[in-house]
């Protein structure tokens, strides 16, 4: 059954990369090429325009906003007045860069499509590499052969990275080493029949995951057990926990992923659903 929720913002082209910080929800409108933030009582304001499609978001220890530029295959940094390139990922990413999670040191794990997923005859992308951009801006490969690495989270102790492989229908985990390298690759949860997209971690170690192919958001624990499910009337793209008490689950949804149609129809919106288990205070 589709659950009726509070729509807090709408009229966007295609939304990605939601992150809660302080009192605001930050998100990228990929096809309108800008990063926005929403604050209760103040509404939506544009943070910065990002040509070539913004996606994943995060912050460095100095509080500067990190932004994935998809078509430029690069990591950008916005200090409130200037947008600059932190790292060029074109030698690693074989197609558009996508989602990102930033660790406590300011290092960023960034996925990419692998190959185009738009166009006639395209069914599955090529396997992709996962990049790590260290706090000093050095980029290197930390994992390979991922089928569309997408939404990612880091556990509060900073020791485990969990990344959704959209076209493999699973969440994959790695042990994080002191230099950002990854070891001990393993399946964290099989999600057969779903396409894991944007996700977030809660205080019990469960992950809320969007699945655009099944129009739902599910709460899953390690091992694959589905603990909760929220059905929506359009594609489920990404989610994050936030709000004053960490119990607001912000859901990003859209009726289309096709760029021209998304810009024309502007069906993307943000919905809010209250949950029992709060945020795990980790990206």
Secondary structure, DSSP 8 states (H G I E B T S, - for coil): -B---EEEEEEES-EEEEEEETTEEEEEETTTTEEEEEETTTEEEEEEE-TT-EEEEEE-TT--EEEEETTTTEEEEE-SS-EEEEEE-TTT-SS-EEEEEE-TTS-EEEEE-SS---STT--S---EEEEEE-TTS-EEEEEEEESSEEEEEE-TTS-EEEEEEGGGTEEEEEEE-TTS-EEEEEEEEE-TT--EEEEEEBTTS-EEEEETTTTEEEEE-TTS-EEEEEE-SSEEEEEEEESTTS-EEEEEEES---HHHHHHH--EEEEEEE-SS-B-S--
